[in-house]
Amino acid sequence: MCDRHGDAATLVVDACQARITSTAINDYLARGAIVFVTGSKFMGGPPFSGFALVPAALALRTPPLPEGLATIFRRAEWPAGWPGAGALPDSVNIGLLLRLEASLFELERFQELDDAHVWRVIHAFHAAVRAEIVDKMPARRVAPYPPGDVAEADSHPVEMRTLSTLDLSALKRGGASFEDAQAWHKAMALAGVRVGQPVKCVRLSDGRWGATLRIGLAMGQVVDRADLSDEDLAGAFAADMAAIREALVAAAA
């Protein structure tokens, strides 16, 4: 696409969960793509703390900001010298700044870990999901690749493996629906157990969207558990997944 369209098109990569490696981000930026990231998903920071990583070459040739953005942005939210930023209100969004600082704090802690520590925690996470939920409930893990293309998973960034999507349609006779999962998600949250929201990725035999929920790790959890012994690491995740299973059973009753 870059070769075909050149400067007539701009590529934007939606990496908003931040489940992407630094190497992949650098590769996208080198190809001239803008990368969107948020601090509230994998980073584990407060919500509404998104930002865009823009290739330097693209920033140099960008046109001035439209005047209408002055009703949305403040000058301090844009890099110094960005074309047209001088027309924005000369003030600071303190709330956004604090949210970003909290997210970047978690990112900096995570970046200090070596790959071996990260992989160890992620493997323990996956093992607990299977042992405490998949093996003890009528649930299955939704594969993050097309049917029959198992090899594709090996090319996924390690951060992508910090999210597990569960098909829970078998929890209800006739097939639990997407709407059922939405109700369960809300009930679990009210009970103090927070998991990822349902996604439309499983079809029931009658064509309806099936029930799914997602369980994900955050950077802070990886960091906090990186130095645990194998036994303590497995025990901590087993307790987490057991709590999720019990809350899900109660919500679906």
C-alpha positions in Angstrom: 0.0 0.0 0.0 2.8 2.4 0.8 4.5 1.7 -2.6 1.2 2.0 -4.5 -0.2 5.2 -2.9 2.9 7.0 -1.5 2.1 10.2 0.3 -1.6 10.1 -0.9 -2.4 7.7 1.9 -1.6 7.5 5.6 -1.4 4.1 7.4 -2.7 4.0 10.9 -2.1 1.0 13.2 -4.7 0.4 15.9 -2.5 -0.9 18.7 -4.8 0.7 21.3 -4.6 -2.1 23.8 -0.8 -1.7 23.7 -0.4 -5.5 23.3 2.4 -5.0 20.9 6.2 -5.1 21.2 8.5 -2.2 20.9 10.2 -3.9 17.9 6.9 -4.0 16.1 6.1 -0.4 16.9 9.5 0.7 15.5 8.9 -1.4 12.4 5.6 0.3 11.8 7.0 3.8 12.4 9.9 3.0 10.0 7.3 2.3 7.3 5.6 5.6 7.9 2.6 4.4 9.8 1.0 6.2 12.8 0.5 3.9 15.8 -2.4 4.5 18.2 -1.8 3.3 21.8 -3.8 3.8 25.0 -2.6 3.6 28.6 -5.7 2.0 30.0 -5.6 -1.5 28.6 -2.4 -3.6 28.8 -0.6 -0.8 30.5 -3.1 -0.8 33.3 -3.4 2.9 33.7 -6.5 5.1 34.0 -8.9 5.3 31.1 -8.9 8.1 28.5 -5.2 8.3 28.2 -4.5 7.6 24.6 -1.8 8.9 22.4 -0.4 8.6 18.8 3.1 7.7 17.9 3.9 9.6 14.6 6.9 9.0 12.3 9.3 11.9 12.3 9.2 12.2 8.5 5.4 12.3 8.5 5.3 15.0 11.2 7.6 17.2 9.2 5.3 17.3 6.2 1.9 17.4 8.0 -0.4 20.2 7.1 -1.5 22.7 9.9 -4.1 21.6 12.3 -7.7 22.5 11.3 -9.0 25.5 13.2 -11.9 23.5 14.6 -9.5 21.4 16.8 -9.1 24.5 19.0 -12.5 23.5 20.6 -11.1 20.0 21.5 -7.3 20.2 22.2 -5.0 22.4 24.2 -1.5 23.5 22.9 0.3 21.4 25.5 -1.3 18.2 24.1 0.7 18.5 20.9 4.4 18.4 20.3 6.2 21.8 20.3 6.4 23.2 16.9 3.5 21.1 15.4 2.0 23.1 12.5 -1.1 24.9 13.6 -0.7 24.1 17.3 0.0 27.7 18.0 -3.7 28.5 17.4 -4.8 26.1 20.2 -5.6 27.5 23.7 -2.4 28.0 25.6 -3.2 25.8 28.6 -2.7 22.3 29.9 -5.1 19.4 30.4 -4.0 18.4 33.9 -6.3 15.4 34.1 -4.9 14.0 30.8 -1.3 14.6 32.0 -1.8 12.8 35.2 -3.5 9.8 33.5 -0.7 9.6 31.0 1.9 9.8 33.8 0.3 6.9 35.6 0.3 4.8 32.4 3.9 5.6 31.5 4.9 4.6 35.0 3.6 1.1 34.4 5.1 1.0 31.0 8.6 1.9 32.3 8.4 -0.8 35.0 7.4 -3.4 32.4 10.1 -2.4 30.0 12.7 -3.2 32.6 11.8 -6.9 32.6 13.7 -9.3 30.4 11.8 -11.5 28.0 12.3 -14.6 30.1 10.4 -13.1 33.0 7.6 -11.9 30.8 7.2 -15.3 29.1 7.2 -17.1 32.4 4.3 -15.0 33.8 2.3 -15.3 30.6 2.7 -19.1 30.5 1.5 -19.3 34.1 -1.5 -17.1 33.2 -2.5 -19.3 30.3 -2.1 -22.5 32.3 -4.4 -21.1 35.0 -7.0 -20.1 32.5 -7.1 -23.6 31.2 -6.9 -25.4 34.5 -9.4 -23.3 36.4 -11.9 -22.2 33.8 -11.6 -24.1 30.5 -11.2 -27.5 32.1 -13.8 -26.9 34.8 -16.6 -25.3 32.8 -18.3 -25.8 29.5 -16.0 -23.2 28.0 -13.4 -23.1 25.3 -10.6 -20.7 24.3 -11.1 -18.9 21.0 -8.0 -19.3 18.9 -6.5 -15.9 17.8 -5.9 -17.2 14.3 -7.9 -18.5 11.3 -9.0 -22.2 11.5 -6.1 -24.5 10.4 -3.5 -21.8 10.7 -1.9 -22.6 14.0 1.5 -21.5 12.8 0.3 -17.9 12.6 0.2 -17.7 16.4 3.9 -18.2 16.6 4.4 -14.8 14.8 2.2 -12.9 17.2 3.9 -10.4 19.6 4.3 -11.8 23.1 2.0 -9.1 24.4 -0.9 -10.5 22.3 -0.7 -13.6 24.4 -1.7 -11.7 27.5 -5.3 -11.8 26.4 -7.5 -14.9 26.4 -11.0 -14.9 24.8 -13.4 -17.5 26.0 -16.4 -19.0 24.2 -19.1 -19.4 26.9 -22.0 -20.2 24.6 -22.3 -23.7 26.1 -23.2 -22.2 29.5 -26.9 -22.0 28.4 -29.1 -24.6 26.7 -29.7 -23.5 23.2 -26.6 -21.4 23.2 -25.8 -18.4 25.4 -25.9 -15.2 23.4 -23.8 -12.1 23.2 -26.5 -10.3 25.2 -26.2 -12.9 27.9 -22.5 -12.3 28.1 -23.1 -8.5 28.4 -25.4 -9.2 31.3 -22.9 -11.5 33.0 -20.1 -9.0 32.5 -22.1 -6.3 34.2 -23.1 -8.6 37.1 -19.5 -9.7 37.6 -18.3 -6.1 37.7 -20.9 -5.3 40.3 -19.7 -8.2 42.3 -16.1 -6.8 42.2 -14.7 -9.1 39.5 -13.7 -7.3 36.3 -12.9 -9.1 33.1 -12.8 -8.0 29.5 -16.1 -7.2 27.7 -17.8 -9.5 25.3 -16.7 -9.5 21.6 -18.6 -10.7 18.6 -16.4 -13.5 17.4 -18.4 -16.7 17.9 -21.5 -17.6 15.9 -24.3 -19.9 17.2 -26.0 -22.5 15.0 -29.0 -20.1 14.5 -26.7 -17.3 13.3 -26.8 -15.2 16.6 -23.6 -14.0 18.1 -22.5 -16.3 21.0 -21.4 -15.4 24.5 -17.8 -14.5 25.0 -15.7 -12.8 27.7 -12.0 -11.9 27.8 -9.5 -12.4 30.5 -6.4 -10.3 30.2 -3.2 -9.5 32.0 -1.9 -5.9 32.6 1.7 -4.8 32.7 1.5 -4.1 36.5 0.4 -7.7 37.1 3.3 -9.1 35.1 5.8 -6.9 36.9 4.4 -7.7 40.4 4.5 -11.5 39.8 7.8 -11.7 37.8 9.9 -12.6 40.8 7.5 -15.1 42.4 8.5 -18.7 42.7 6.9 -21.2 40.3 4.7 -22.5 43.0 3.6 -19.0 44.2 3.1 -17.8 40.7 0.8 -20.8 39.8 -1.1 -20.4 43.1 -1.7 -16.7 42.6 -3.1 -17.2 39.1 -5.2 -20.2 40.2 -6.8 -18.1 42.9 -7.6 -15.3 40.4 -9.1 -17.7 37.9 -11.1 -19.5 40.5 -12.6 -16.2 41.6 -13.5 -15.4 38.0 -15.1 -18.8 37.5 -17.2 -18.5 40.7 -18.4 -15.1 39.8 -19.2 -16.2 36.2 -21.2 -19.2 37.5 -23.1 -17.0 39.9 -23.9 -14.4 37.1 -25.0 -17.1 34.7 -27.2 -18.9 37.2 
